[in-house]
């Protein structure tokens, strides 16, 4: 479970970066546990016929019900690492394919006991730190440093501390039960659940743990099925989202209870009461409306507030008129692009800021990008003759390599009966419209002497940076949880 905090890259679109939008990007950036590893993947020398348990193709089900028929080689199987014995008391173990990154903040998985003997499920579920172990897996019975396990048959929590095997009593589990195990990296704790009910925090882990793997060990005559949370149709029995929200509420309360000291501004003035704070916030809101081109909102805002400008030589009326004109211009540009009226966009810019169209960006200038967006819209609307005519005109007018390569991508949409079926359509249409709006607004702000970010943007950026320095704030998303604009 992760919460992204990064702002969009403002760089002008580069065709060479198309692969950034591939569907596998997230999985590449943030691999998470998805299956149990087959023993032969951990030990290539392991005899297939001696494999101590069966793992299904998807890696989510494990069975040790037919151990007696398999007669495993007790000198080579077991914990699947060179030098280890068959098992400790015939307990066979494995781990997940990936470890849990601290960036995940809270991670959780569940194991359903499909089969066990009447005496209870001789199954242990938990985590182990691969960095602390010479072996590839742990039996989770407290024999290994950096391992934490919940054993169902004995109803005990096992771990190793200061070289000693430690254990605590808890609930037993058996056939038909579903046991959950999670890690909270903010609190550095491992918690467990049973049949959807929170049992409690079972272990405290060091804050130095970096390679924490979900792990499982089974004795003979047991079978389990695991839910790693990747199948949207297979819900957890435990409300893990509710757990995260409750944890976040506790963090919010700490934030709200924090006493903010008096603020001193650059000019030496001090914000001492709510009226000062209100004036500052009003100014920040106005700045945001101006930057983003929300002229209608700014007009409504002016009905309730008097716009005050300081440290400038112009009168309030002159500044107000200038702000409103530029803000209305940005609103019209944004609206025309969103409505696919690129001819109107070009006309607006030619009237107010013609120099912007010829502005040479890092890759492509605005005039070419707007004309290409118009070409995409013509193709989308099935206006083939007009599309071919505009494509030929652009090819003749923009001869540089980067322009020609981008134009080829756009023209490829003609090969599809429905251009929306092209893997590039969203990039060339929806994404490009958003990028153009952002880039044009930023450019207009620069030309008219406005700072790169509004006051609200600056507050969010700096607050987000400060939050990132506190591990306890990893679950807080400043935009989602605190900002509504």
N, C-alpha and C positions, 0 to 999 in steps of 0.2 A: 504494500500500500504506500504509494508515494504521492506527494503533492508538489507539482512543479511551481517554481517561483520566478523563472527567468523571463525577461521581456523579449519581444520579437527582435530579430536582427533587422536593423534598418537598411542594410546594404541592398543596393539595387540588384534585381534578379539576374543571376548568371546561369545560362543554360547548362553549363558544366556541372551545376550543383543539383540537377534534377534527381539524382539518386538519393538525396537527403529525404525525400518524401516517400521512400519505399515503405511498404507495410511492415517490414521486418526491423525497421529502425529501432523501435522501442525495445524489442526482445534482444537486439544486439547491445543496446546501451545498458539494459538492466536485466540480466539473466536471473531467473528465480527457479527454485526447485519445482520440477514438473513430474518426476517419476523416481522410483527406486532403481538403483543401478544393479544390473545383473552381476553376480559374483565374478564372472569371467572378464568383465570390463575392468575390475579392480585387480585381478590376478590372471594374467594370460596363461600361466602355467597350470591353472586349475583344470583338472579332468572334467569334461562335460558330464560324464556319467557319475562323477562323484559330487556333483553340485548338490548342496544340502537342502535347497528348496527351489520351488518353481516360482517363476515370475512371469506374469502375463505380458503379452506383447506391448500394451500401453504402459507397463511398469508400475501399475497402481495396485495390483493384487499379488499377494504372496501366500504360498501354502507350504506347510511342512507336514501335510497329512500322510505322505507316502514315503517317509524316510526309511521305514523298515524294509520296503521293497527295494529301495535304491542302494542300501548298504554302502554308504559313502566311505571313502578312504579317510579314516580318522586322523591321518597324519598330514593331509594336504588341504582339506577343506576348512570349514569353520569360519574363522575370522578373516580369511582371504588375504593374508599378507605373509610374506616370507618369514619364516621363523616362528610363526604362531601355531598354536595347537589346533586341533579340530574345532574345539569350542571350549568354553568353560561350562562344565556340566551340561554338554550337548545343547548349548544355546547358540543359535546361528544368527548372524547379523549382517546388515547392509546399511547403506546411506543413500541420500538423494543425489541427483546428478549435479546440482549446483548448491553452493553455500548461500546463506542469506546475507545480503549486503546491509550494512548499517544504515545506508541511505533509505532502506525500506521502512525504517522506524518501528513499525509493528508488523510482525509476520505470524501467520497462523495456519495450521493444517489439522485435519481430523482423520482418525483411523477407526473403521468399523470392524468389530470382531465378528467374522463370518462363521467361525467354527472354533470351539475349544472344548476341553474336557470338563466334566462336572465340577472338578476341583477348582476351576477358575482358569482364566486365560493366562498362560505362561508367556506373556508378551510384555516387552518393555518398549516404551515410546519416549523419545526425547531429542536431545541435541548433543553434538560433541564438536569440539574445536580441533580441526585437523592439524593445526599448527602445533598443538600441544601433544600430539600423538604420533608415534612412529608407525603405528598400524593404520590401515586405510579405514577401518571401522572400529566401533566400540560395542561391547555387549551391554552397556548402560546399566551395569550392576555395581558401579562404584569402583571398579578395578583400574580405571584409567583416569589420569589427570585431564581435566577439561571435558568431562562427560557428565551429563545430567539426565537420569532416566526415571520413568514412572512405571513400576512393575505391577501388573494387574493381579496376578495370583497371590502375591504376598501383600498387596496394598501398601507398598512402601516407595519412598522417593530416595534414590541412591545418587551419591556424588562422592568425590574424593577431595579432601581438604587437608593440607599440611601433611600429605603422605598417608593419611588415614582414611579408611572406608567409612563413610558417614551415611546414615539413613534416618528418615522420618516417616512416621505412620500417616496413612491417608486412606482414601476409599479404595476398595477392591473393585475390579471389573471382570466381566466374564462374557460368555457367548451372547451376542445381540447388542452389547453396549457399544456406544460410539465415544471415543476418547479424543479430546482435542488438546493440542499442545501449541503454545505460542511464545514468542519472545518480544519483549518491549525494550527496545534499545534506549529509550529515554530514561526509564527507570533501571535499566540493566537487570531485568528480572525475566524468568521463565514462568509462565502461568499455565494451568491445566483446567480442562473442563470435562464433564461427564454427562452424556446425553443432553447436551445443549445447556447445561447449568454450569455456571462459573464456580469452580472449586476453590481457586485462590492462587496466589503467587507461591510457587513451589521452590524456586531457587533464586539466588542472587549470583550473577555472573560478573567476571571482571570487565572493566570498561576497555580493556585491551583486546578483547576477543574480536577477531576479524574474519575468521574462516569457520563460522558456525554452520554445521550441516544438520538438517533433520536426520534422525537415525532410528532404526528399529531392530529389535532382536526377538526371535521366536524360538521356543523350545519345540519338541516334537508334538505333532497333532494339534496344530493351530493354523488358522487361515484368516487373513485380514484384507480389507479393501481401503484404499487411501484416497482422500479428497484433498488435492493440493490447491483447490480454489481456482483452477483455470477453466473449468467447465461451467458456463453460466447457467446451464440447466440443472446443475447439481449443487444445491444450496447447502451451506453449513447448517448444522443443527444449532450451533451457538451463534448468537447475534454479534459477530465480530465488529460490524459497523457500529452497532450500539455501544460496544466496549470502547471503540476509538472515540466516538462522540462524547461519551461520558468522561473519558480521560481529557479530551479537549476542553470540556466545560470546566474542569478543575483548573486547567491552565488559564482559561479566560477569567476565572474568578481571581486568580492571583494577579493577573494583569489589571483588572478593575480595582482591586484593593490596594494597588501600588500607589503611594502618595507621590505625585509629581512635584518636584521642586520648582521654585520660581524660575522662569525663563528670561535670560538676558539676551537681547538682540545685538546685532553688530554695532548699531549706533549708540549702544549703552543703555537704551531704555529697557525697562523691566515689565514683563507681563504679570500683573498682580491680581487681576480679578477676571470674572467671566466675561465682562464687557470687552476687555482687551482681547480675550481669546476669540470672541464672536467676530470682532472686527477683522482679526487675522484670518479666520476661516472664511469670512465673506470675501475677502480679497483673493484668497486662494481659489475659491469656487469661480469667481469672475475670471481669473486668469485661465482656469481650465476651459471655461466656455469659449473664451477668445481663441485659445490655442487650437481647440478642436473644431471651431467653426459652428458652434451651437448658437446661432444668432437668435432664434426664437426663444431659447431658454434664457439667453442673456437679456432679451427685452423683458421677459417676465420677471427676471431678477431685478431689473432696474426699477420696476414698479414699486418694489418694497425697500430698495436700498439706494442710497446716493453713491455713485461711483466716485471714489476719491483717488486721485493720482498725486504722488509726491515726487519730489526731486526732479521735476521737469518744468520747462518754461512755458508750455502751452496752457491754455485755459482748459477747465474741465469740459466745457462744451466742445472745444476742438478735438480733444482727446477722445471724448465719447463718440463723436461723429466718425473719427478715423477708425476707432476700434470696431464700431458697428459695421462700417463699410467693408473692412477686411474680413470680419467674421461672417458677414452675409455672403461675401464672395466665396469663402471656403465652403460654406454650407451649400451654395449653388453648385460648385464644382463636385463636391461629394455626391450630391443628389443626382446630378447628371450622369456620373459614372455608374452609380448603383442602378439607374434606370436604363442603362445601355445607350444613352444619348451622347455618344462621343463627339459628334459634330458640335453640339452645344458646349461640351467641355472645352473643345479647341477654341470656339468663339469667345467664351468667357475669359480664357487665359490670354488670348490675343488682345483683348480689350484692356485688361488690367495689368498683366505681367507677361508681355510677349517674350521677354528675354529668358523666361523659365523654359520655354519649349526647346530652345537650342542649348540648354544647359547640358554639358557633356558629363554624364555620370561615369562611374567606374567602368560601366559596360555599355549601356545604351542610353540615348537621350530621351526626354519625355515625349517629344513629338513622335518619334518612331514607336515608342511603347504604346502610346495612345492609338496610333494608326493600326498597330498590330492587334490591339484589343478590339478595335472596330472590325478588323478582318475576322477575328474569331467569332464575333457576334453575327456577322454576315453569314459565315459558314454554319453557325448554330441555327440560324433562322432559315436555312435552305436557299439563300440568295447566291447561287453558284456563279452566275455570270458576273455579278458585281464583285464577288470574292476574287475571281480570276483577274478581273481588271485591276482591282486594288493591289493584289499580290504582285502583278507585273510592274505596277507603278513603284511600289516599295523596293522591289528588286533592282530596278533601274536607278532609283534615287539614293539608296543606301548600299554602297558597294563593299564596305569594309567587312572583313571576315566574320566578326562577331554578330553583325546585323544579318548577314546571309544565313548563318547557322541558326539563329533564332527564327528567322522567317521560314526556314525549312521545317522546323518543328510545328509552326502554325499551319503551314500548307498540308502537312500530313493528316490533319483533321478531315481533309476532303476525301480521304480513302475510306472513311467510315460512313455507313448509311445513316447512323446516328452518331454525330461527333461526341456526344456525351459518353459513348462507350470507349473512347480513347483514354489510355492511362494518363495522358498529358492534359486532358481537357480541364480538370479542376485547377491544375497549375497555371495553365494559360488563360483561364477565365476567372474563376472565383478568387484564387489566391492572388492573381495579378491585379485584379480590381482593388483588393485590400491593400496590396503593396503600393499601387499607384496613389491611392488616397493618402496613405501615410507619408509617402515620399513627397507628394505635392504640397500637403499641408505643412510639412517640416520646411520645405524650400520657401514657401510663401512667408512663413514666420521669420525665417532668416532674412529674407529680402526686406521685410518691414521692421526689422530691428528687435523682434521678440526673442527672448532666450530660447535655447533648444528645447527645454522642458518647462512645463508650467510649475507653479509652486506645489500643487498637489502631487505631480509626478515626482518632484524632488523629495518631498516628504516620504512618499511610498518607497522610492529607491533607497533612501538612507535608512529608513526604518527596517526595510527588508534585509539590508546588509547587516544591521545591528542584530536582528533576530537570528541571522545565520550563524552568529558567533556563540549562541546559547543553544546547546544540545536539547534542552527541554522544550524549545520552541519549534522543533522540526515538524510537528503535526499541524502547526498553524500556517494557514495560507492567508496572507495579508489581504489579497484581493477578494477571495471567496468569503472569508470569515468577517472582515471588517469594513470593506469598501463596497458601496453600492452607488454607482454613478449613472 
